[in-house]
Amino acid sequence: MDASTNPTIIPLMPHQPVAPKNRHFARSMRKEPTKAEDKLWQELRDRRLDKLKFRRQVPIGNYIVDFLCLEAKLIVEIDGSSMRIRTMIASATRF
């Protein structure tokens, strides 16, 4: 089953269409990271962790995730509210 047959599945595609407001908001979040995000980004960028490519502040559906690794199908959310984290974990299990 894929996203075309089940609208509850959000595809993990590098070039999926993103609403302009989400794109602009994600860009603004990349420009002003929290201390925790900045510290983790220094460890994840440039394939420093097991040669995996991570992206930061990535719009996926109605969410903007802190860090995303497409190769590992991994979403890392480090500073969200517990509700947001639970929602993202639930969404990630659909992949």
Secondary structure, 3 states (H helix, E strand, C coil): CCCCCCCCCCCCCCCCCCCHHHHHHHHHHHHCCCHHHHHHHHHHHHHCCCCCCCEEEEEECCEEEEEEECCCCEEECCCCCHHHHHHHHHHHCCC
